[in-house]
């Protein structure tokens, strides 16, 4: 069964700008394929124009040859998404090879290359391939999200923390503002970034070269993409760029999607719920899209056991609606409501679940595949770094909270303490986590073990707190 079709409107324009003598930008629209491409060439002596033209036409030709694949696809599954992502990636690789070999045959064109951003819309999904510093923006409900990330030296320096974005213009690197770390055709092979995501009625896209986005802010992108007459949009963007300097060639390609809006509210609710989860704070919209691709919404019913302690570690769950309880060793730990993430401590360092998760009230969950997430993190190092840092921060916060709760529950007992060593040394498997020591011994131990944490000694009166602190200790031991 094919997904309900959506109406797609599009228009594009390109301009030489106010400073350049010729236009090295190119764009292509294939309305039969729903394929949209913008390329910004480089190389001088008209070589950039050749490179960008070769890129857009080669990509279209490769995708067109697989037209049967596009028309066969009905409801999407992981295999279908992977095939389309692979097709777009292969199309850009083919363009890079073609440009590179032409440059080898014509010495005056050696070193020519181009950026590429390509958007392919199939059913209710979008597929993006990109290389270089041209961009694709998504405007959804009046909010603008960049769906690409510049492959430029400036962006790499900012990401690595060597310079702040607002200080780049006066930094020693300012002269390298336009230097790219990847381009199509400079070498035979190029690394291509791919993104696939769900498209909603009301979405609008802007594909553009750097000659345009350098002069725009998000509010201007959103307001212009919302214009009812799409034929006016590219010209408005170009006029803005030229009126503000027009230092480079300017290309704007606008796409508007219309259709049944019944899915919009649910997807927006799911995305906003993910944004509020501590582990996912700081993720870009692009990274959230990747997360949504390995997730699915499912109903949950009271009494249903999602994960059982001691069994194979399961998936993660975000509570969208309803309640769930966490328990360990038969002891209740906590009851959680909508917006809470479950199972994140099983993400690293364990093959078996540490806790049991039981549905307390009927509702909906977003299920995030554990193996799929681990594979995504293996391929996307930036996403992995963000998630693991957030996980470490959250576990540290929980450990501090548990210590505070224990101290409050037991009271100030200076005669009986225990020391929990969270250093990176591997603990003896048979050794106790804590030991009884007097105050002097504790001070001596802490002096020689600066990462030792002193907390009140646990008693049988606080089983929930005991289980929670043990859970956190296990995660920190596994991660060390």
Secondary structure, 3 states (H helix, E strand, C coil): CCCCCCEEEEEEEEECCCCCCCCCEEEEEECCCCEEEEEEEECCCCHHHHHHHHHHHHHHHHHHHCHHHHHHCCCCCHHHHHHHHHHHHHHHHHHHHHHHHHHHHCHHHCCCEECEEEEEEECCEEEEEEECCCEEEEEECCEEEECCCCCEHHHHHHHCCCCCHHHHHHCCCHHHCCCECCCECCCCCCCCEEEEEECCCCCEEEEECHHHHCCCCHHHHHHHHCCCCHHHHHHHHHHHHHHCCCCCCEEEEEEEEECCCCCHHHHHHHHHHHHHCHHHCCCCHHHHHHHHHCEEEEEECCCCEEECCCCECCCEEEEEEEEEEEEECCEEEEEECCCCEECHHHCCCCCECCCEEEEEEEEEEEEECHHHHHHHHHHCHHHHHHHHHHHHHHHHHHHHHHHHHHHHHHCCCCCCEEEEECCCCCCCCCCCCCCCECHHHHHHHHHHCCCEEEEECCCCCCHHHHHHHHHHHHHHHHHC
